[in-house]
Amino acid sequence: MNKKQNLLAIALSASFVLAGANVAEANEQKPQTENVSQASIEAQRTEIQNNGASQATQDEKKTEQTNPAKAPEANPSSSQDSPEEDSAKQESEPSLNDFINNEDFGNLFNFDKINAQAAENIETSPAKAPEAQKAPEESPNEPNYADDEKKIKDYSGEERYRSTEMPQGLGPNYTTIKPDSESRDGFSHKTLEPSETSGDKTQWGLEMEFDKEKAQRTYTDFGFTNTGNMAGVLDPGSVPAKEEGENLSEKDKFKETTYKAESEIEIIGSRSQRNLNLYAKEEDLKHINNEVTDKTIIAWEGHYKKDNPNGLKATQGSSAAFTFTVNPWPNENDQLSLIKLNGSHDKKEFVQGQTITTDVKVENLDASAR
């Protein structure tokens, strides 16, 4: 490798090192624009020259050490160059400075262009700023109760909402002494007693029906009670419920039972007095209120000790009573009175457990709901 090739290799190595350093520095710096001064460029060129000259000197020394110069053989046809010829050769050999300042070299390794590119990288390189803390995700759309209200269909042509058939303000219990009752909030009952025309003059019984489709309520209790001097026709004991699929009679529109109740009618005797009581059991209420149960029909059938077409009856009379209890609807208080809101408040309030004052007043809110 001659001297010119050494110089070219050194210059190439130096330029690539400087260019790589500039690009690396540009990627690591923050995104702010810096102009590279002419003085910096000149300093880089001087450093290249000094490094190139030093490297060339070291290469020459190594060459001399590894390849000792051989004594020139006598050549009658050639003669040693004169001092004038040596000076001319030295002047014709390009120096490192001339080589760096050469126009072709400058076009190939344009330091101004390299530094300009480094500055551009600084401007355009996206900065990796620390990831900002994410704001809490917004909750789904807040419910619009006004829109939901518009989607509700009227219960009937006469009323917006279904009105209760229970007496409002008198509580969730309803009691009647009638032997037969039409449906009231889904509950109805019917009794069976013998008459002069009955085929079986000893048979008596009771049927109860719970129709949740009509009531849209849940039931918490039901029962029956009666008392009288019926020792002559009734013995103490218990009357179990009829099996599923049975009915009290083919006549008088009695229905087939849909469920065998666990509740029984208890007959308690004291001398001539007979007390009849029916109390709902938990299992029966669970069945009635089960979400898959639309209608429940249950019945009990008993028999007198003898024909009793005209005497005191087990399920009828002034002392007989039939009762049931319901859960209030969400818009009712414990007494089944409607809970009403009077006034308006259209301000959005942000609360964390504290009490706020609004322009809305609540009517018929009982103590248990406070």
C-alpha positions in Angstrom: 0.0 0.0 0.0 1.6 3.3 -1.0 1.4 6.6 0.8 -1.5 8.0 -1.1 -3.6 4.9 -0.3 -2.7 5.1 3.4 -3.8 8.7 3.5 -7.1 7.8 1.8 -7.8 5.0 4.2 -7.1 7.2 7.2 -9.4 10.0 5.9 -12.2 7.5 5.2 -11.9 6.0 8.7 -11.9 9.4 10.4 -14.9 10.7 8.4 -17.0 7.6 9.2 -16.1 7.8 12.9 -17.1 11.5 13.0 -20.2 11.0 11.0 -21.3 8.1 13.2 -20.6 10.1 16.4 -22.6 13.0 15.2 -25.7 10.8 14.3 -25.5 8.9 17.6 -25.2 12.2 19.5 -28.2 13.6 17.6 -30.4 10.6 18.6 -29.6 10.8 22.3 -30.0 14.5 22.7 -33.4 16.2 23.6 -35.4 17.6 20.7 -33.9 21.1 20.5 -32.4 22.7 17.4 -28.6 23.5 17.5 -26.7 25.1 14.7 -23.2 23.7 14.1 -20.7 26.5 13.8 -18.0 26.9 11.2 -15.4 26.8 14.0 -16.5 23.3 14.9 -16.2 22.2 11.3 -12.6 23.6 11.1 -11.7 21.9 14.4 -12.8 18.6 13.0 -10.8 19.0 9.8 -7.7 19.9 11.8 -8.2 16.8 14.0 -8.4 14.7 10.8 -5.2 16.1 9.5 -3.3 15.6 12.7 -4.6 12.1 13.1 -3.9 11.3 9.5 -0.3 12.6 9.7 0.4 10.7 12.9 -1.0 7.5 11.5 1.0 7.9 8.3 4.3 8.3 10.4 3.5 5.2 12.4 2.8 3.2 9.3 6.1 4.2 7.8 8.0 3.2 10.9 6.3 -0.2 11.0 7.1 -0.8 7.3 10.8 0.0 7.9 10.9 -2.4 10.9 9.3 -5.3 9.2 10.9 -4.9 5.8 14.5 -3.8 6.1 15.6 -1.9 3.1 17.9 -3.9 0.8 21.0 -2.3 -0.6 20.3 -1.2 -4.1 22.0 -3.3 -6.7 24.3 -1.6 -9.1 22.5 -0.9 -12.3 24.7 0.4 -15.0 21.8 1.6 -17.0 20.3 3.7 -14.1 21.8 6.4 -11.9 20.8 8.0 -8.6 18.3 10.8 -8.8 19.8 14.2 -8.4 18.6 16.6 -5.7 16.6 18.6 -8.2 14.8 15.5 -9.3 14.0 14.5 -5.7 12.6 18.0 -5.0 10.4 17.7 -8.1 9.1 14.3 -7.1 8.2 15.6 -3.6 6.4 18.5 -5.1 4.5 16.2 -7.4 3.4 13.9 -4.5 0.1 15.2 -2.9 0.3 16.0 0.8 -2.5 15.0 3.3 -3.7 18.6 3.5 -3.9 18.8 -0.4 -5.7 15.5 -0.5 -8.3 16.6 2.1 -8.8 20.0 0.4 -9.1 18.3 -2.9 -12.5 19.1 -4.6 -13.3 15.4 -5.3 -12.6 14.5 -1.7 -14.8 17.4 -0.5 -17.6 16.3 -2.7 -17.3 12.7 -1.4 -17.0 13.7 2.3 -18.8 17.0 2.6 -18.4 17.9 6.3 -20.9 20.8 6.0 -23.5 18.4 4.7 -22.7 15.8 7.4 -23.1 18.4 10.2 -26.3 19.8 8.6 -27.8 16.3 8.5 -26.9 15.8 12.2 -28.6 19.1 13.1 -31.7 18.0 11.1 -31.8 14.7 12.9 -31.8 16.6 16.2 -34.8 18.6 15.0 -36.8 15.7 13.6 -36.0 12.8 15.9 -39.0 12.1 18.1 -38.2 12.6 21.8 -39.0 9.7 24.1 -40.6 11.7 26.9 -41.6 9.9 30.0 -45.0 8.3 29.6 -47.6 10.6 31.1 -49.9 9.1 33.7 -53.1 8.0 32.1 -56.2 9.7 33.2 -58.8 7.5 34.7 -61.1 5.9 32.2 -64.4 7.6 31.8 -67.3 5.7 33.1 -69.9 4.5 30.6 -72.6 6.9 29.6 -74.6 8.0 32.7 -78.1 6.6 32.8 -80.7 8.9 31.5 -83.8 8.2 33.5 -86.0 10.5 31.4 -85.2 8.5 28.3 -85.8 5.2 30.1 -89.1 6.5 31.3 -90.2 7.2 27.7 -89.5 3.6 26.8 -91.9 2.2 29.4 -95.2 1.2 27.9 -98.5 2.2 29.5 -99.9 -0.5 31.7 -103.3 0.0 30.0 -105.3 2.5 28.1 -106.6 3.9 31.4 -103.4 4.2 33.4 -99.7 4.9 33.0 -98.6 2.5 35.8 -100.4 -0.5 37.2 -102.4 0.6 40.3 -102.3 -1.7 43.3 -105.5 -3.5 44.2 -104.5 -3.3 47.9 -105.8 -0.5 50.1 -103.1 2.1 50.2 -101.9 3.3 53.5 -103.2 0.2 55.4 -100.1 -1.9 55.2 -99.1 -5.0 53.1 -101.6 -7.3 54.7 -105.1 -8.0 53.2 -107.8 -9.9 55.0 -111.3 -10.9 53.8 -114.1 -12.9 55.4 -115.9 -13.6 52.1 -116.1 -17.3 51.3 -114.9 -16.6 47.8 -112.9 -13.7 46.4 -111.9 -12.3 43.1 -108.3 -11.8 42.3 -106.7 -9.0 44.3 -103.1 -8.4 43.5 -102.9 -11.9 42.2 -104.4 -13.6 45.2 -107.8 -15.3 45.2 -109.5 -18.1 47.2 -112.5 -20.3 47.0 -114.2 -22.6 49.6 -116.2 -25.8 49.3 -119.0 -26.7 51.8 -121.8 -29.3 51.6 -125.4 -28.4 50.9 -128.7 -30.2 50.6 -127.9 -30.9 46.9 -124.3 -32.0 47.4 -123.4 -35.5 46.4 -121.0 -35.8 49.4 -122.5 -33.9 52.4 -119.3 -34.4 54.5 -116.8 -32.9 52.2 -115.4 -29.4 52.8 -112.2 -27.7 51.5 -110.3 -24.6 50.6 -108.5 -23.5 47.4 -105.9 -20.7 47.1 -104.4 -19.2 43.9 -101.4 -16.9 43.5 -101.1 -15.4 40.0 -97.9 -13.3 39.7 -98.6 -12.4 36.2 -101.5 -10.4 37.4 -99.9 -9.0 40.5 -96.3 -8.5 39.6 -95.6 -8.9 43.4 -93.9 -11.3 45.7 -95.8 -12.8 48.7 -94.5 -13.0 52.2 -97.4 -14.8 53.9 -100.8 -16.4 53.5 -103.2 -18.0 55.9 -106.7 -19.0 57.1 -108.4 -19.1 60.4 -111.8 -20.0 61.8 -113.3 -20.9 65.2 -116.7 -22.2 66.4 -118.5 -24.8 68.4 -118.0 -27.5 65.9 -117.0 -30.4 68.2 -120.0 -32.3 66.9 -118.8 -32.4 63.3 -115.0 -32.0 63.6 -112.3 -33.9 65.4 -109.0 -32.4 66.3 -106.2 -33.2 63.9 -104.6 -31.8 60.7 -105.6 -31.6 57.1 -102.8 -32.0 54.5 -102.7 -30.3 51.1 -104.0 -32.1 48.1 -101.5 -33.7 45.6 -100.5 -31.8 42.5 -103.0 -32.3 39.7 -106.0 -32.9 41.9 -109.0 -30.6 42.5 -111.6 -30.3 45.2 -114.6 -30.9 43.0 -115.6 -31.3 39.4 -118.3 -28.8 40.0 -118.2 -25.1 40.9 -115.1 -24.4 38.7 -112.5 -25.7 41.1 -109.0 -25.9 39.4 -106.4 -28.5 39.4 -103.6 -27.9 41.8 -100.1 -27.0 40.4 -98.2 -27.8 43.6 -98.6 -29.8 46.8 -98.2 -27.4 49.7 -96.3 -28.4 52.9 -98.6 -26.2 55.0 -101.5 -28.0 56.7 -104.7 -26.9 58.3 -104.5 -27.6 62.0 -107.7 -28.3 64.0 -107.3 -27.7 67.7 -110.1 -28.8 70.1 -111.0 -27.5 73.6 -114.3 -29.0 74.8 -116.9 -28.0 72.2 -114.6 -25.4 70.6 -112.7 -26.0 67.4 -110.0 -23.7 66.1 -108.8 -24.0 62.6 -105.5 -22.4 61.5 -103.4 -22.5 58.3 -100.0 -20.9 58.4 -97.7 -20.6 55.4 -94.4 -22.5 55.5 -91.2 -21.1 54.0 -90.9 -23.8 51.3 -94.4 -22.9 50.0 -93.5 -19.2 49.8 -90.3 -20.0 48.0 -92.2 -22.0 45.4 -94.8 -19.3 44.9 -92.2 -16.6 44.5 -89.8 -18.6 42.3 -89.0 -16.6 39.2 -90.0 -19.6 37.0 -93.4 -19.9 38.7 -96.1 -17.8 37.1 -99.1 -19.3 38.9 -99.5 -21.5 42.0 -102.8 -23.3 42.9 -102.9 -25.1 46.2 -105.9 -26.8 48.0 -106.9 -28.7 51.2 -109.8 -31.2 51.5 -111.4 -32.3 54.8 -114.4 -34.4 55.9 -116.9 -33.9 58.7 -117.7 -36.8 61.0 -121.2 -36.8 59.7 -123.3 -35.1 57.1 -123.3 -31.4 57.7 -125.4 -29.5 55.1 -126.9 -27.1 57.6 -124.5 -26.8 60.6 -121.5 -24.6 61.3 -119.0 -24.8 58.5 -115.2 -25.2 58.7 -114.4 -22.6 56.1 -117.4 -20.3 56.3 -119.0 -18.1 58.9 -118.5 -14.8 60.7 -115.2 -16.0 62.3 -113.6 -17.3 59.1 -110.9 -15.1 57.6 -108.5 -15.4 54.7 -105.3 -13.4 54.5 -102.2 -12.8 52.5 -99.2 -10.4 52.6 -97.2 -8.8 49.9 -93.9 -7.0 49.5 -94.2 -3.3 48.6 -93.3 -2.2 45.1 -90.2 0.0 44.9 -92.4 3.1 44.7 -94.4 2.2 47.8 -93.6 2.5 51.4 -94.2 -0.2 54.0 -97.9 0.9 54.2 -98.2 0.6 50.4 -98.6 4.3 50.1 -96.9 5.8 47.0 -93.6 7.5 47.5 -93.8 10.8 45.7 -91.1 13.4 44.7 -92.1 17.0 44.6 -89.9 19.7 43.1 -87.0 19.5 40.7 -83.2 19.6 40.9 -81.3 19.6 37.6 -77.8 20.3 39.0 -75.1 17.6 38.8 -73.8 16.9 42.3 -70.5 15.1 43.1 -70.7 13.5 46.5 -68.4 11.3 48.6 -70.7 10.4 51.4 -71.7 13.9 52.5 -75.2 15.2 52.6 -76.4 17.6 50.0 -79.5 19.8 49.9 -81.8 19.8 46.9 -85.1 21.4 45.9 -86.8 18.0 45.9 -89.0 16.8 48.7 -90.0 13.2 49.3 -93.5 12.4 50.5 -94.7 9.2 52.2 -91.2 8.0 53.0 -91.5 5.9 56.1 -88.9 5.5 58.9 -87.5 2.1 57.6 -86.5 3.8 54.3 -84.6 6.7 55.9 
